[in-house]
């Protein structure tokens, strides 16, 4: 009986470890928060091909730059993410950029706390 319980525990533990984070996969930009500076901004739909992909090993790739001072935003970039602190870590030329994120249901929201004077947020939908 003890062996059976031990087997059940090990199988349950392995299944728990194998579960994929909801962040893993490709996400496409769908909405951008437009705020005139009074805190009453709303998300507005956009039609852009901004894609970010998260991998199991803690890395990410994007088809645009997330660095605030990059002159060419159209270049892609790689970085890492910290699921425990809900941050994207981007190696920008001037310094490392840390960007907050959250997942609400099946929507990824990226928040740029230091890059704008008014709230700057983007909503992404999972595509893969």
Secondary structure, DSSP 8 states (H G I E B T S, - for coil): -HHHHHHHHHHHHHHHHH---TT-EEEEEEEEEE--SSS--EEEE-----EEEE-TTSEEEESS---TT-S-TTS-EEEEEETTTTEEEEE-SSSEEEEEEEEETTEEEEE-TTT-SS--EEEEEE--
